[in-house]
Structure formats: structure tokens, C-alpha cells
Amino acid sequence: MLAVAALLLSGCSTVGYYTQTVGGHFALMAATRPVAEVIADPATSPGVRERLRQLASLRTFASDELGLPDNGSYRAYAELQGEVMVWSLVAAPAFSLQPRQWCYPVVGCASYRGYFDRADADELAAELVADGWDVAVEPVPAYSTLGWFDDPVPSTVINWPLDAFAGLLFHELAHQQLYVAGDSAFNEAYATVVEHEGIRRWLERYGTRQLRDQHRRNAAGRRQFLALIAMARRRLEVVYASDLNELRRSAEKQAVFASLRDDYHQVSGVPGDHPRYDRWFDRPLNNAHLASVATYSEWEPALRALLDRCDGDMSAFHAACRELAGLSNEARRDRLRMLSADAPLAAD
């Protein structure tokens, strides 16, 4: 998640937004301590101490096996309140799945905006809804400053399953490895492919059988979720491209979302098997929710296919992605469409 970094590196957007972003980030840094200090602190819980001891080997694996930056990030720990680091706001038009872009100096445009305070995100969300936008405000457990700062491990993720914790580190370090100003979908797909490949390799070498089995179940649930979202997107694109009047289009739109929810409940298995997706569906859905998912998954099959073409060589993959990054947005998307043509969804 990069929206906070965008404001940290820009001159300003609005004074209020700039103030909350900088204030929130410096509050985070004030809560940060070196990992060795936290481990040595008698007040540190055994679970946190053990996870921080595992952190060093994960950082080494990220650099040695995945070609990710060997820098000062994720060598410190930030104790925060709650399970959310920032809140991400995504907006889309009532009859479009293309997310609104917020643009900043240095880092270009992003398809989401980050807030440390939920109330600030909700205030903008209410204004956008009043103007006719579909809006989603989502919790974000961690974010990257793209290597401009040494990012700490936040307490919001410290109790995650070890494979998910490792994946988060790989994902955020990938953002520090490569970032294309103004192309959120490419950035997130690149980081997601690195994340999933990193988890696969780490589990193959170090994972327990139980952890590997659980990861396979989670990966299957994710593939099923993305397939349902892709189907709903295709149906909505037909509705939005039609010549139906606004009232009919609204009715068809709601029918697609109702069908999406029904389809999920039919294929999701035993309630509680996938609590993350249960929570996702347990709310009114709109275009912004689908746009948020697409930002992370749209080009993932293409970049997974590119990794396969590189025979799994991470150095070659990073170099190939840097070559894509050097293209214009239009040329990059053309290349990604070609890679996507026959690419299966990543198997994780």
C-alpha cells in the first residue's frame, strides 16, 4: 500500500491531508524500536519475541533467494494500537470499474488514498458518495515508503501465520525494489507475484507440513475468490457499456452484485473456512470494492507468466520487470496483455 508514501514524498495535496499523513508517519516512527532491543525487553511477550527472532532469517531469505533489497527496512519493530495501520480509500464512478486517481509529485498517481485516522477517511468517503461515487474504505495492516525510510515491522501483522507474515515482508520489499510512478496495477501485481513466489520457495525449504497444507487451502480460496470477482467484472462491463437508461443500469448493477454474493455462498464451503472473504462479502458491495481487488490482481497472471519465461530466475525476472517499467504506460499495458493472453491464474 503506497498512498501514504505518496504524500510523504510530495509537496502537498491539501494541507489537512498532508498534515495527517506526516503526523501519522512520525507517530509510527516514534513507536519504533530496534528488534534486538524489543527481544531483550522482559516485557515483550514470548510470541512477539519468537516472531522477531524469525524475522532475521526471513530478511536474509528475501535478499539472498528473492533478490530483494538488503537495507534497513524491517529490522525494527513498531508497537501500535489495534490491527490497522492505515485506512485506504478507493473511489469509482457509479457505472465504471476504473478507480479514481489521486496524483502527487515524485511518485505520480495512485488509485487509493491513505489515512491514519478512520474518521478522516470516512469524511472524504461521505463527500464522494454525495457526489455520486462508489466508495470503499478498507483496513491496511502495513504500507511501504518505497525505501525512502527504513520501514519497521508493525505490531498489526506480528501475530499473522508465519507464511502470511513472510509474504508481507516480501511484498513490501518488492515495492522498494521497483516502483512505476502512476501505475498502481503494475506495482501491486509485481509485488504480489514476488510475494507468492517467495512464500512458495520459503515453504518448500522451511515450512512445516501443516503450514504448507494450510497455505494450499488459503491459495485455493484466493483463486476461487478472484475467479468470482473476474466473472462479476465481465458482467458489469457489459451492463455499463449498454444503452440502458440510468434506472435500468442501476437495477442490473445491483443484480450482478447480488448474484456475486450468492455465487460466493454456494462455492465457499463450510462457513468460517475463509473468514477473510466472509467479511469481504458481509457488507454492501460496489464498484470501488471490485476496483480495489483489481489493482492487486489485474496483471498478476501476466507477470507470473513472465516469471515462468525467466525459468524462475528472480534476477532475470526483476530485470524483465524493470524493462517493462521503462516503457510508456500504453506500451507496458500492451506487453502485459500479450503475456496475459494464455496465462493461467497464479497457483501460489
PyMOL commands that set and color helices and strands:
alter all, ss='L'
color gray80, all
select helices_A, chain A and resi 3-8+15-30+35-40+46-66+118-130+155-157+162-177+184-206+209-241+246-267+275-281+287-297+300-309+314-325+329-340
alter helices_A, ss='H'
color red, helices_A
select strands_A, chain A and resi 32-34+76-78+86-92+102-104+108-110+113-115+134-140+153-154
alter strands_A, ss='S'
color yellow, strands_A
deselect
rebuild
show_as cartoon
